[in-house]
Amino acid sequence: MTSTAATPAHPARLLRHLLPGDLHPDGAARRRTARDWAVDLACFAVAVLIGLSVYDLEAAGRPVPDVIQLADVVAGAVLCVALFWRRRFPLALAVATAVAGAFSPLSGGAAVVALITLGARGRLGAVLAVGAAHAVLSLPYLRLYPDRELSFWPSVAWTWLVLAMITGWALVVGARRQLVHTLRERAVRAEAEQELRVAQARQLERTRIAREMHDVLAHRISLLSLHAGALEFRPDASPEEVSRAAGVIRDSAHQALQDLRAVIGVLRAPDESGDEPERPQPTLSDLPELVAESQSAGMRVQLTQRLPDPVALPGHAGRTAYRVVQEGLTNARKHAPGAAVRVAVEGGPEHGITVEVLSRAPVGATAGPGIPGTGTGLVGLAERVSLAGGRIEHGRTPAGDFRLWTWQPWPA
């Protein structure tokens, strides 16, 4: 492609609005749409207009051999028509227009379109190479069609300046296309990552709730087992005692079913309405009720609570302390039925929250088999306390008692 001082610049500005949008960066062939046909026809028309303008300004009336004139007409026509396939063969078309630029003014418009197309494909190195080829091949072109006003080297300098501007324009189009493509990919990736984070957060929340419900179910079922065992080993109980124990069993079974329903609701995907099942959120204010429930089941539990204001304690801290006591009472029912249990909860803003559940060593043999356990209660409790920034200790004391002790900082 070549140009001189008289080359019009207005068609090039038109091409800037005609080319963007229809070019595929990956170069894959696709079905041509009506918009593609419109853009192709516009590019073809602009290329013909630029080629005719350059020919009229530079080649008309020049003493050029007939074979060169014929080659100019054929090359210009073929390259302008070839613009309809510029999406599939951008590099080949750009190289062909650069070669034709050594002798064909009519191919100048096709060369501009081909170079911009190559830049829009993101092949920036190829754009520079084709631009350099245009610069070299402009030398024989300017020998065939010398400028009427400028001498050879000033004409070469002007042509190279125009070539540099068109090449720079192609590079800008390519860089902008790559930037848009990169931003689009980042937006899609960010959206996908956000959806993944939401899904992970939802799964973690469900897992946390399921672990919390494990504590609730273990507590309820241990109460059921305790009352059923009392009925089994007290065949001489009065009808009133049997009726009272059966009522407690019924209430505990009902509560266990409700808790199990909540677990299933938590683990099931949310329905279309988006409603989530309600979650149990006990705090230290519910601790006396928990102890009373165990005492009604026949456990000997002594509660000592020394806190400035249990109700004012933030929910997560109070809930952690509540779960510690609940797990301690559950373990006492499982492994030391009939033994006395001492529960102490104390602390303050300066010292943190300390919970101790001490199960006395059982005296004599226990009646009946023990309540089976999963062995994961203390593991989950240790994780819960660790997440709260606290510490946990559990095990047998020298006196044979089982001691569960935790500490967690007082929330700011």
N, C-alpha and C positions, 0 to 999 in steps of 0.2 A: 504494500500500500504506500502511496506517495501523496504528497500534498505540497503546495507552494503558498505564497502570500495571498493568492487570490482564492484559495479554497474556502468555501462558505462554512461557517460554524453553526448556523441555525439548525440544520438537519441533525447534527450531533446532539444538540440539546433536546430535540424531539426524541431521540433514541433513548435517552435516560428515563423517560416516562413510559416508553413502550416495552422496554426489555424486562424490568423487574417483575417477579412474581410467577412467571411461567416456566422458569428454568429449574430443573431438578438437580440438586447438588450431587446426588449419587449417580446421575447419568443413566438411570434405568429407563428403558423404553416404556411408555405408557400410552393409553388411548388418548388421542388428541381431542381436546374439548373445543367447543365453539370459541371460547376465549383464546385458546392456542391458535386456532385458525386466524382469528382477527389480528393477534399480535404478529403472526408470521406474515400475513399480508401487509401489515403496516411496515414491518422491517424490510420486506421485499421492495415496497414502494419507496421507502426512504433511501435504501441502497441504490436503487435505480436513479433517483433524483440526484444523489451525491455523485454517482458515476457520470451521469450526463453533464452535470455542472463542471466537474473537473475536466471532462473531455472537451467541453466547449471552450473552457478557459485556456487549456494547455495544448491540446492536440489538433484542434480545428485549424485547417490551413497550413499545417506544418508539413514539410517535405519528408514524410516518414514512408519507408518501403511498404508496398502493398501487403506483403506477407505479415508485417508487424501490425498493420491496421486490421487485417483479417483475424490474426491471433488475439488482438485486443477485443474485437467484437465477440468472438467465440468465448474467450475467457470471462469477459464481463457478464455475458448472458448465462453461461453455465454456473458461475459462482453466485450470481444473484438468485437463480433458481435453487441452488444447493442450500441456500439459507433455510429452506423448509425442513432440512434435516440437520440443522446446526445443533440441536439438542443431543442427538445420538453420536455425532462425529465432530465435536467442537475443535479438537486439536488438529485433526486432518484438514478441516476447512480453513482454520487459521493459517496453517502452513501453506496450503494451496494459494490463499490470497496473498501471502507474503511473496511467494515465488512469482505470481502473476503481477505483483506490484513492480517488478523490474521493467515491464514493458506495457502494462495495460492501465490507462486512466479510468476506463469503465469499471474496473474491479475495485476502485477505491472505496465506494460505499459498502460493498460486501466485506472489504477488509475491516472497516470500522465495526460493523455488526459482529463479525466473527471474533474480533479481539475482545469486544465487550462480553460476548457469550462465553469465551474461554475464561475471562476473569470471573464471571458470575458462577462458573462451575467450581471455583475455588482453586484452580491450578495456577497459583501465582508465579511459580517458577517458569511454567510454560509461557505465561504472558510476557515475562521479561525476555525469554529466549526469542519468542516470535517478534517482539518489539525490536530486539537487536537485529533480527534478520531483515525486518522492514528498513531499518536504518542503513544496513549494508547494501541492500538491493535498491535503495533509493539513488545510489550513485549512478548505475547505468541508466536508470529512468531519467535522471536529470540530464544525462548526455543526450538521450533521445528527444527529450522535451525541455530544452533550456528555457529559463525564464526570460521574458521579454525586457524586464526592467533591471533585474539583479544579475550579477555575474555568478559564476558557478559556485564558489565556496560560500558566499553569503546566502545563495539559494539553498545550499546544503544545510547551512546552520539553521535557517528558518524552517526547513522541512523537518530536521531533527527535533526542533523545539515543538512543532505541532505533534510529531510522533510521540515525544515524551509526555505531552499533555494527554493524548489519547491513551497511552499505556498507563499513565498514572490514574486516569479515570477508570480504566478496566481493573486496576489493582484496588481502587477504592470500592468499586462495586463488589469485587470478590471478598474483600475484607468485611464489608457490611453484611454480605450474605452469610459469611461464616459466623459473624457475631450474632446475627439473628438466629441462625441455626443453633449455636451454642446456648444462647439464652433460652431458646425454646426447649432444648434438651435439659437444661438446668431446671426450668420450671416444671417439666414433667417429672424429673427425678425428685425434685423437692416435694412435689405433691405425693409421689409414691412413697417417699420416706416418711412424710407426715402421716399418711394412712397406715404405714407399718408401725410407726410409733404409737398411734392411737390404738391399733389392734394389740400391740404388746402391752400397753398400759391397761387396756381392758382385761387382757388375760391375767396380768399380774394382780389386778384388783380382784378378779374372780378367785384366783388361787388364794389370795390373802383371806377373802371372805370364807372360802371353803375350809381353810385351816381354823379360822375362828369358829365356824360351825362344828368342826370336829370336837372342839372343847365343849360346846354346848351339848352335843349329842352324847358324848362320853359321860357327862354329868347326869343327864336325864336317864340314860340306860343303866348307869350304876345304881341310881336310886330305885329303878324298877327291879333290878336284880336283888337289891338288899331287902325290899319289902316282900318279894316273892320267896326269898330264902327264909324270911321270918315266918311266913305262912307254912312253908314246908316243914320247918323244925319246931313248930308250935301247934301240933294237932289238937292240943287241949285248950286252945284259945277260945275265949268267949265269943258268941256271935257278934257282939258289938265291936270287939277288937278285929275280928275277921272282916266285918263290914267296913271299918275305918281303914284297914290296910288295903282292902280291895278298892276303896275310893281313891286312896293315894296312888295305887297302881294305875287305876284308870286315868287319873289326872296326869300322871307322869307319862303314860303312853300317849295321851292326847298331845301333851307338849312336845314329846319326841317326834310325833308325826308332823306337827307343825314345823318343827325345826328341820326335819328331813325334807319337807316340801320346800322350805326356804333354800336348802342346799341345792335341790334339783333346779329350782328357779334361778339360782345364781349361776350354776354351771351351764344352763341352757342359754342358747343365743337369744338376745333380746328380740321381742316380737316386733311386728310392723309398727305398732304404736310407740315403740321406744321406751315403754315403761319398764323399769327395773324393779325386782322384788325388794321389799323392805328388808333391811338388814338389822339384826340385833346389835345394839350398841350399849351394853351395860357399862356402868361406872361404879366408882366406890360408894356412891349413895345407895346402890343396890346390894352392897355387901351384907348388911344385916338380913335381908330377905334370903340371900343365898345360904347363910349360916342357919337361919331358922328352918329352911327347907331341909337341910341335912339333919338338924336336930329332930324334926318331925319324923324322919326316917329311922330314928333310933341312935344316931351318932351322938357321941358326947363331945361337943365342940365348944371351946371357950374363945370368944373373940375379944381382943384388945385393940382399940383403934385410937391412935393419938395423932391427929392431923389438925392443922389450924382450921381448915374449912374444906371438907371433902367435896362438897358440891361445887365450890369454885375451882377445883382442880381441873385443868384442861382434859378434854375427853379421852385423848389417846393415852395420856399418862394414867388416868384412873382406870381405863379399860385394861391396860397391861397389868396393873396391880390386881384387878378383879380376876383376870384369867389365871394369874399365879395362884390365888387362893382357890379358885375353882379346880385347877389341876391338882393342887395339893389335897383337897378334900376327895377328889375322885380317886387318887392313888391310895389314900388312906382306906377308902371303902373297898378297894380292890385287894390290897395286900395286907391290911391290918384291920379287918372288920371287928368291931367291938372295942377297939382301942380308943383311948382318949386323944383328942386332937386340940392343940393350942394354936390359935391364929393370932398373929400380932402384926399390925400395920401402923407404922409411925413414920414421922419425918417432918420436913418443913422446907422452906425455900433455901435455907443455908446448908442443910444436911442431905437433901434428896429424900427419896421415898424408899423405905425398907419394908419388905414383906417377909415374914417368917411363918412357915407352917411346919409344926413339929408333931409328928405322929408317934405316940408312945409305943414301945415294943409290946406286942400282944402277949398276954399272960395265958399260958396253956395252949392247947391245940384248938384251932378254929374249926367250927362245925361246917361240914360241906366243902365242896370245891371252891376255889377262889374265882373271882370274876375275871374272865380273860381280858387281856388288853393288847393293843397293837404295838406297844413299845415305842411309839413316836410322839407321845404327849410331851415328854420332857424335851425331846429334840426340837419340836415346834415351839415350845415355851422358851427354850434357850435362844432360838432365832428371834422370837418376838422381843425378848429383853435386850438382845444385842442391837436390834434395830432402834430401840429406844435409847441406846447409848449407855446401857447398864451392865450389870454383872449378875451371874447366877451361880449358886453352889447347891449341890444336893448329894446326899449320901447318908450312910449310917454314922451315928455318933458313937463314942466309946461306950455309952450306956445301952446301945442297941436300938435307940430311937432313930426314926428316919426324919431328916431335917431338909427342908427345901427353903432356901434363902435367896432373895434377889434384892438388888439395889438399882435404882434408876435416878437420874438427875431430876430435880424439880424444874419443870418447864418455865422458861422466862415469860 
